[in-house]
Amino acid sequence: MADCLFYKMVHGEIKPDTVFENDRILAFRDINPQAPVHVLIIPKRHIPTLAELDDGQLAGELMLAAKDVAEQEGLATDGYRTVINCKQHGGQDVYHLHLHVIGGRRMCWPPG
């Protein structure tokens, strides 16, 4: 865990561009945005992947945080995308559960 980028953010070793925070969740701007708005939402507790998530209340809190961030960032009217990548084949790069909120432009389907 100590070498996890997001763990370091939660524990103040790295300062993210925070857009939302409470005692269980941290949301910050992605350093490699894929759209005009790209925010990552993470639980403060280290959970490597979605496959290890065992807390339904936390799962709900992450989703509600995504909705709140989208509203705060002005995405609620036109829409946005939420994504959770899980493990290597799912495209996960950082092994700390995170949800992407992406918007500010029209999204394509299927994703690339």
Sequence and secondary structure as in RCSB ss.txt:
>XXXX:A:sequence
MADCLFYKMVHGEIKPDTVFENDRILAFRDINPQAPVHVLIIPKRHIPTLAELDDGQLAGELMLAAKDVAEQEGL
ATDGYRTVINCKQHGGQDVYHLHLHVIGGRRMCWPPG
>XXXX:A:secstr
 TT HHHHHHTTSS   EEEE SSEEEEE SS SSSEEEEEEESS   SGGG   HHHHHHHHHHHHHHHHHTT 
TTT EEEE   HHHHT  SSS  EEEEESS   SS  
